[in-house]
Amino acid sequence: MSENLPQALDITPIAATPDKLRRAGLRPTRQRLVLGRLLFDSGDRHVTAEQLHAEVAALGEHVSLATVYNTLHQFKRAGLVRELAIEGSKAYFDTNTSNHNHFLLESSGELMDIPGDAIRVEGLPEPPEGMKITHVDVVVRLSKD
């Protein structure tokens, strides 16, 4: 289970989460509110759907893993989270949507932010006609000595 799991989370909707969802064009359903509070009320986070599902279950809430995945993808389409594909099939969702990169601690799978201006990427190819580069994701892998 995630070490960032809030010990006791009051899932009663507070103004910030419903407003954030509405501004993103999403109706604040109970499931979106529960997941949104876990994601957005405790600072920037990197979570997998499985981690978030375990956190919801630990609160005694009943939200299926499929609903967690669907909601995370709705949040992504609404611009509330970024999806990061790590090692092909493992997807992390990042609540910090700014332009930044990541350290990956290989032993635990933990992601940590690298400030946006700390890495410079040079020599990018020209994108195909009618396309533009929107972001370059850099993952710097770390292991303990």
C-alpha positions in Angstrom: 0.0 0.0 0.0 1.2 3.6 -0.6 3.2 5.2 2.1 1.4 8.4 1.2 -1.9 7.0 2.4 -3.7 9.6 4.5 -4.2 8.1 8.0 -7.8 9.4 8.3 -9.4 11.1 5.4 -12.8 12.8 5.9 -14.5 12.0 2.6 -17.2 14.6 3.2 -16.9 16.9 0.1 -15.1 20.1 0.7 -15.4 23.0 -1.6 -12.0 22.6 -3.4 -12.6 19.1 -4.8 -16.1 19.6 -6.3 -15.1 23.0 -7.7 -11.9 21.5 -9.2 -14.0 18.8 -10.9 -16.6 21.2 -12.1 -14.0 23.6 -13.6 -12.6 20.6 -15.5 -16.0 19.8 -16.9 -16.7 16.8 -14.7 -19.7 16.2 -12.6 -18.7 15.7 -8.9 -20.1 12.2 -8.4 -19.4 10.3 -5.1 -16.7 8.2 -6.7 -15.0 11.1 -8.3 -15.1 13.0 -5.0 -13.6 10.1 -3.1 -10.8 9.6 -5.6 -10.3 13.3 -6.1 -9.9 14.0 -2.4 -7.3 11.2 -2.2 -5.4 12.5 -5.2 -5.6 16.3 -4.8 -5.9 17.1 -1.1 -2.5 16.0 0.1 -0.1 17.6 -2.3 1.4 16.3 -5.5 1.3 12.5 -5.9 2.3 9.7 -8.2 0.0 6.7 -7.9 -1.0 3.7 -9.8 -4.6 2.7 -10.1 -4.0 -0.3 -7.9 -2.4 1.9 -5.2 -5.4 4.3 -5.3 -7.8 1.4 -5.2 -6.1 0.0 -2.1 -6.3 3.5 -0.5 -10.1 3.7 -1.2 -10.6 0.2 0.2 -8.7 1.1 3.4 -11.2 3.9 3.9 -14.0 1.4 3.7 -15.3 2.8 0.4 -16.5 0.4 -2.3 -15.2 1.5 -5.7 -14.2 -1.2 -8.2 -10.7 -1.2 -9.7 -12.3 -0.7 -13.1 -14.0 2.5 -11.8 -10.7 3.7 -10.5 -9.1 3.2 -13.9 -12.0 4.9 -15.7 -12.0 7.8 -13.3 -8.2 8.3 -13.6 -8.6 8.4 -17.4 -11.4 10.9 -17.1 -9.2 13.0 -14.9 -6.4 12.7 -17.5 -8.6 13.8 -20.4 -9.8 16.7 -18.2 -6.2 17.8 -17.6 -6.2 17.0 -13.9 -3.5 14.3 -14.0 -0.8 13.2 -16.3 -0.3 9.6 -17.2 3.3 8.2 -17.2 4.0 4.9 -18.7 6.9 3.3 -16.9 8.4 0.0 -18.1 5.8 -0.4 -20.8 2.8 -1.6 -19.0 2.9 0.1 -15.6 1.1 3.4 -15.6 1.5 6.1 -12.9 -0.8 9.1 -12.6 0.8 12.3 -11.6 -1.3 15.1 -10.0 1.5 17.6 -10.9 0.6 18.4 -14.5 3.4 21.0 -15.0 6.3 20.4 -17.4 8.7 18.3 -15.3 10.5 15.0 -15.3 11.0 12.1 -12.9 13.5 10.0 -10.9 12.4 6.4 -10.6 13.8 4.5 -7.7 14.1 1.0 -9.3 13.9 -1.0 -6.0 10.5 0.3 -5.0 9.0 1.8 -8.2 8.7 5.2 -6.4 8.6 8.2 -8.6 10.0 11.6 -7.5 9.7 14.9 -9.4 12.7 16.6 -11.0 12.1 20.3 -11.4 11.1 21.3 -14.9 14.3 23.4 -15.5 16.7 20.8 -14.2 17.0 18.9 -17.5 17.6 20.3 -20.9 16.8 18.1 -24.0 18.6 19.2 -27.2 18.6 17.8 -30.7 14.9 16.8 -30.9 13.8 15.9 -34.4 11.3 18.0 -36.3 7.8 16.7 -35.8 5.9 15.5 -38.8 3.9 18.1 -40.8 0.9 19.4 -38.9 2.2 18.1 -35.5 4.0 19.7 -32.6 5.9 18.4 -29.6 3.9 18.9 -26.5 6.2 17.3 -23.9 9.2 15.1 -23.6 9.2 12.8 -20.6 12.5 12.0 -19.1 12.8 9.2 -16.4 16.1 9.0 -14.6 16.4 5.6 -13.0 18.1 5.4 -9.6 19.4 2.4 -7.6 21.0 2.4 -4.1 24.8 1.9 -4.0 
